Amino acid sequence: MNPIEKYEFDRQGFIVIENMLTAQEVASLATAIDALKAEALEQIDSPPQKKALWGPVYHHNTERGYFAFGSNRQGETLMIEDFFNADTAFDCLVNHPRTMETIAEIVQGPIRINNSEIRIRYNENLSGTHMGGPIDHKYRYGFNGKGIDCMMVRMIYFVQDVTNEQGTFCVVPGTHKTNYPSPYQGRPDDEPGMIGLEVKAGDAILFTENLRHGGFTNHSSQVRKTLHVGYGPSWMMSQNIATMDEPQYILPETLTRYDAKQRSLFVLPGWKR
């Protein structure tokens, strides 16, 4: 982070990073997302199924190592978690140099990936507003003598342009530092102070989970696709919904593709699979 980025992240709780991905990376990731989307939709109701700690029932593709939930109906979202296992195209995001340089500025100590999800949002879908204000230790925003001290943060990578009309990621800036929980519920389009963050393909948004955030309603015909990768301290377990607070779900054959620095972003002490 340069001084302006660090100041704005501390002040607002997020930054937009232009051209985080190359055109080649965008094209490769977009192709992989579309192929995985088609397969997940075809198998979504097939066994094996896993009930998540927070309620949804996910299809678990054991061969390719991902979990999927949702549908492509109007107003719905398709979620694909642990996508790293499914396709080598996603390997470029594991220890992505520019990403890791940024994360190292805001997460202190050894860092691990704790979240990997593809969110595919269809016409009239929105992502309900959540977080902001006082929050538990897993998601809190902190500052100490060494500087910014975040728990979970996320990088969202975009493989297409997204306008407000197409359901942008949206935030209430500064709410990672508020002392009161939000009195507003649910619908981001109606929440005072909520702003949409319009982006171009290849851009990324970095934010602290402590920040109040969501996704505006997708009023367009564009199917909105994003890649979320979460980071935090090395002790933090999976923050994917299907495997919440379990060890990160990474297959041994996936790890064999990675070098030592990439593997260190996943493997917890005592990891077995």
C-alpha positions as CSV (number, residue, x, y, z in Angstrom):
1,M,0.0,0.0,0.0
2,N,1.2,3.5,-0.7
3,P,0.5,6.2,2.0
4,I,-2.7,7.3,0.3
5,E,-4.1,3.8,0.1
6,K,-3.3,3.1,3.7
7,Y,-4.9,6.3,4.9
8,E,-8.0,5.7,2.9
9,F,-8.3,2.1,4.0
10,D,-8.0,3.2,7.6
11,R,-10.4,6.1,7.1
12,Q,-13.1,4.3,5.0
13,G,-12.6,0.6,5.7
14,F,-12.1,-0.2,2.0
15,I,-10.1,0.7,-1.1
16,V,-10.7,0.1,-4.8
17,I,-7.5,-1.1,-6.6
18,E,-7.6,-0.6,-10.3
19,N,-6.0,-3.1,-12.7
20,M,-5.2,-5.7,-10.0
21,L,-5.5,-8.4,-12.6
22,T,-4.0,-8.6,-16.1
23,A,-6.2,-9.0,-19.2
24,Q,-5.0,-12.6,-19.5
25,E,-5.8,-13.4,-15.9
26,V,-9.3,-11.9,-16.3
27,A,-10.0,-14.0,-19.4
28,S,-8.7,-17.2,-17.9
29,L,-10.7,-16.7,-14.6
30,A,-13.9,-15.7,-16.4
31,T,-13.7,-18.9,-18.5
32,A,-13.1,-21.1,-15.4
33,I,-16.0,-19.4,-13.6
34,D,-18.4,-20.1,-16.4
35,A,-17.4,-23.7,-16.6
36,L,-17.7,-24.2,-12.9
37,K,-21.1,-22.4,-12.9
38,A,-22.5,-24.7,-15.5
39,E,-21.4,-27.8,-13.7
40,A,-22.5,-26.6,-10.3
41,L,-26.0,-25.8,-11.5
42,E,-26.3,-29.2,-13.1
43,Q,-25.4,-31.0,-9.9
44,I,-26.7,-28.6,-7.2
45,D,-29.4,-31.0,-5.9
46,S,-27.3,-34.2,-6.2
47,P,-25.7,-36.0,-3.2
48,P,-23.5,-35.7,-1.3
49,Q,-25.1,-32.8,0.5
50,K,-23.8,-30.9,3.6
51,K,-25.9,-28.7,5.9
52,A,-23.8,-25.7,6.8
53,L,-23.5,-24.3,10.4
54,W,-25.5,-21.2,9.3
55,G,-28.3,-23.2,7.7
56,P,-28.0,-23.6,3.9
57,V,-27.6,-27.1,2.4
58,Y,-24.6,-27.3,0.0
59,H,-23.9,-29.8,-2.8
60,H,-20.3,-31.1,-2.2
61,N,-18.4,-32.1,-5.3
62,T,-15.9,-34.4,-3.7
63,E,-14.0,-35.1,-6.9
64,R,-13.3,-31.4,-7.6
65,G,-13.4,-30.3,-4.0
66,Y,-16.0,-27.5,-4.1
67,F,-19.3,-26.7,-2.3
68,A,-22.2,-25.1,-4.1
69,F,-25.5,-23.6,-3.0
70,G,-28.3,-21.6,-4.7
71,S,-29.8,-21.3,-8.2
72,N,-30.0,-19.3,-11.4
73,R,-33.6,-18.2,-10.9
74,Q,-34.5,-14.6,-10.9
75,G,-33.5,-12.9,-7.6
76,E,-31.2,-15.7,-6.7
77,T,-27.5,-16.2,-6.1
78,L,-25.3,-19.2,-6.9
79,M,-22.4,-19.6,-4.4
80,I,-19.4,-21.8,-5.1
81,E,-17.0,-22.2,-2.2
82,D,-13.5,-23.7,-2.1
83,F,-13.1,-23.0,-5.8
84,F,-9.3,-23.3,-5.6
85,N,-9.6,-27.1,-5.7
86,A,-11.6,-27.1,-8.9
87,D,-9.4,-25.6,-11.6
88,T,-5.8,-24.6,-12.0
89,A,-6.9,-21.3,-13.5
90,F,-7.5,-20.1,-10.0
91,D,-3.9,-20.8,-8.9
92,C,-2.8,-17.3,-10.0
93,L,-4.8,-15.9,-7.0
94,V,-2.8,-18.0,-4.5
95,N,0.1,-15.8,-3.2
96,H,-0.8,-13.2,-5.9
97,P,2.2,-10.8,-5.5
98,R,0.3,-7.5,-5.5
99,T,-2.4,-8.9,-3.3
100,M,0.0,-10.2,-0.7
101,E,2.0,-7.0,-0.6
102,T,-1.3,-5.2,0.3
103,I,-2.6,-7.8,2.8
104,A,0.8,-7.8,4.7
105,E,0.2,-4.1,5.4
106,I,-3.1,-4.7,7.3
107,V,-2.9,-8.3,8.8
108,Q,-0.1,-8.7,11.3
109,G,1.9,-11.9,11.7
110,P,1.6,-15.0,9.6
111,I,-1.3,-14.8,7.1
112,R,-3.6,-17.5,5.8
113,I,-6.5,-17.7,3.3
114,N,-9.7,-18.4,5.1
115,N,-12.4,-17.8,2.5
116,S,-12.8,-18.6,-1.2
117,E,-16.1,-18.1,-2.9
118,I,-17.5,-17.3,-6.3
119,R,-20.7,-15.3,-6.1
120,I,-23.0,-15.3,-9.2
121,R,-25.9,-13.0,-8.9
122,Y,-28.9,-13.0,-11.2
123,N,-31.4,-10.4,-12.2
124,E,-33.1,-8.7,-9.3
125,N,-30.8,-10.3,-6.7
126,L,-29.3,-8.3,-3.9
127,S,-26.9,-9.1,-1.1
128,G,-28.4,-8.0,2.3
129,T,-26.4,-5.5,4.3
130,H,-24.5,-6.8,7.3
131,M,-21.6,-6.1,9.6
132,G,-20.5,-2.6,10.9
133,G,-20.1,-1.3,14.4
134,P,-18.9,-3.3,17.4
135,I,-18.2,-6.8,16.2
136,D,-16.6,-10.1,17.5
137,H,-12.9,-10.8,17.4
138,K,-12.9,-12.8,14.1
139,Y,-14.0,-9.7,12.1
140,R,-12.9,-6.7,14.1
141,Y,-10.8,-3.8,12.8
142,G,-7.9,-2.8,15.1
143,F,-4.9,-0.5,15.3
144,N,-1.9,-0.8,17.6
145,G,1.8,0.3,17.8
146,K,2.6,-1.7,14.6
147,G,-0.2,-0.1,12.6
148,I,-3.4,-1.5,11.2
149,D,-4.3,-4.9,12.8
150,C,-7.2,-6.5,10.9
151,M,-8.7,-9.9,11.5
152,M,-10.6,-11.1,8.4
153,V,-10.4,-9.0,5.3
154,R,-11.5,-9.8,1.8
155,M,-10.3,-9.1,-1.7
156,I,-13.0,-9.1,-4.4
157,Y,-11.7,-9.7,-7.9
158,F,-13.9,-8.6,-10.9
159,V,-13.9,-10.2,-14.3
160,Q,-16.4,-7.8,-15.8
161,D,-17.4,-4.2,-15.5
162,V,-20.1,-3.6,-12.8
163,T,-22.2,-0.5,-12.5
164,N,-24.7,0.4,-9.8
165,E,-27.5,-0.7,-12.1
166,Q,-25.8,-4.1,-12.4
167,G,-25.6,-4.6,-8.6
168,T,-22.3,-3.2,-7.4
169,F,-20.7,-4.1,-4.1
170,C,-21.7,-1.4,-1.7
171,V,-20.5,0.0,1.6
172,V,-21.2,2.5,4.3
173,P,-17.8,4.1,4.6
174,G,-16.3,4.4,8.1
175,T,-18.7,2.0,9.8
176,H,-15.8,-0.3,10.8
177,K,-15.1,2.4,13.5
178,T,-18.6,3.1,14.7
179,N,-19.5,2.5,18.4
180,Y,-23.1,1.5,17.8
181,P,-24.6,-1.3,15.8
182,S,-26.5,-0.2,12.7
183,P,-30.2,0.5,13.3
184,Y,-31.0,-0.4,9.6
185,Q,-32.0,-3.8,8.4
186,G,-31.4,-5.8,5.3
187,R,-31.9,-3.9,2.1
188,P,-28.8,-2.0,0.9
189,D,-30.7,0.0,-1.8
190,D,-32.6,1.8,1.0
191,E,-29.9,2.2,3.6
192,P,-28.8,5.8,4.3
193,G,-25.1,6.4,3.7
194,M,-24.7,3.3,1.4
195,I,-22.6,3.9,-1.7
196,G,-22.0,1.6,-4.7
197,L,-18.4,1.0,-5.9
198,E,-18.4,0.8,-9.6
199,V,-15.5,-1.1,-11.1
200,K,-14.0,-2.3,-14.4
201,A,-12.9,-5.8,-15.3
202,G,-9.5,-6.5,-13.6
203,D,-10.2,-4.2,-10.7
204,A,-10.4,-5.4,-7.1
205,I,-11.9,-4.1,-3.8
206,L,-10.2,-4.7,-0.5
207,F,-12.3,-4.3,2.7
208,T,-12.4,-5.2,6.3
209,E,-15.2,-7.5,7.3
210,N,-15.9,-5.1,10.1
211,L,-17.2,-2.6,7.5
212,R,-21.0,-2.5,6.8
213,H,-21.4,-3.9,3.3
214,G,-23.7,-5.7,0.9
215,G,-24.6,-5.6,-2.8
216,F,-27.1,-3.4,-4.6
217,T,-30.0,-5.0,-6.5
218,N,-28.9,-6.2,-10.0
219,H,-31.5,-4.5,-12.2
220,S,-29.8,-5.5,-15.4
221,S,-29.6,-8.6,-17.6
222,Q,-25.9,-9.1,-16.8
223,V,-25.2,-12.1,-14.6
224,R,-22.8,-10.6,-12.0
225,K,-19.8,-12.7,-11.2
226,T,-17.2,-12.1,-8.5
227,L,-14.3,-13.9,-6.9
228,H,-13.9,-13.4,-3.1
229,V,-10.7,-14.4,-1.3
230,G,-10.5,-13.9,2.5
231,Y,-7.4,-13.4,4.5
232,G,-6.6,-13.3,8.2
233,P,-4.3,-14.3,11.0
234,S,-2.8,-17.8,10.8
235,W,-5.1,-19.1,13.6
236,M,-8.3,-18.4,11.8
237,M,-10.2,-21.4,10.4
238,S,-12.4,-21.5,7.3
239,Q,-14.9,-18.6,7.0
240,N,-16.7,-20.2,4.0
241,I,-20.3,-20.9,5.0
242,A,-20.2,-24.6,4.1
243,T,-17.1,-25.3,6.3
244,M,-17.4,-22.4,8.8
245,D,-14.8,-22.7,11.6
246,E,-13.4,-26.0,10.3
247,P,-9.9,-26.3,8.9
248,Q,-9.6,-24.9,5.4
249,Y,-10.9,-27.4,2.9
250,I,-7.9,-27.9,0.6
251,L,-7.3,-31.2,-1.2
252,P,-3.9,-32.9,-1.1
253,E,-3.8,-32.9,-4.9
254,T,-4.4,-29.1,-4.9
255,L,-1.5,-28.6,-2.5
256,T,0.8,-30.6,-4.9
257,R,0.3,-27.8,-7.5
258,Y,1.6,-25.2,-5.1
259,D,5.0,-24.0,-4.0
260,A,5.9,-23.7,-0.3
261,K,4.7,-20.1,0.0
262,Q,1.3,-21.0,-1.6
263,R,0.9,-24.0,0.7
264,S,1.6,-21.9,3.7
265,L,-1.5,-19.9,3.0
266,F,-3.7,-22.9,3.6
267,V,-2.1,-25.5,5.8
268,L,-2.9,-25.3,9.5
269,P,-1.0,-27.0,12.3
270,G,-2.1,-30.6,12.5
271,W,-3.7,-30.4,9.0
272,K,-4.9,-33.8,7.8
273,R,-7.0,-34.9,4.8
